Amino acid sequence: MRPGRRAFNRLFGRFNATVAWLVLVLACVHPPSGLGLRVCWTKASFGVPCPGCGLSRSMSATVRGDFGTAVGLNPFGPVFVSIFAVIAVGSALPRRGRRGVARFIIRNPSATRATYVTLIAMFLLFGVVRAGRAFAERTDAPNMVHFHNIAVVSDSGQP
């Protein structure tokens, strides 16, 4: 099987199509303000957000058209909603429509792969930067450099 055909089957297979539809439905019923539950173990354990913190609320705001809120919660929410929408709509297309998408993916496997790798790298970089900023803003850690006021705190608590 050619690499492009494998990528198409993986992307628009039954499992991914089911997940895409499920995520889109949940984004429609989930309130953008959240459910009031903390589900991020990174935030609970270390006090810093992970790359996915705010993603479900961001996707919820995206499907409601509130893009400013969505990007503020997590800039990848609109990106993931777009990806899930493409997968969901692609799975619902008649065979002829799916063939057109398949031809594009099969003819451009390196572009598909590069897009995938770039998206993952950007998501991880966003997580590192976000966690770094949150960690730098913490005031409860000794020997912490606070970039917002350029003060270095020693073990004694004196600048």
Secondary structure by P-SEA (a helix, b strand, c coil): ccaaaaaaaaaccaaaaaaaaaaaaaaaaccccccccccccccccccccccccaaaaaaaaaaacaaaaaaaaccaaaaaaaaaaaaaaaaaccaaaaaaaaaaaaacaaaaaaaaaaaaaaaaaaaaaaaaaaaaacccccccccccccccccccccc
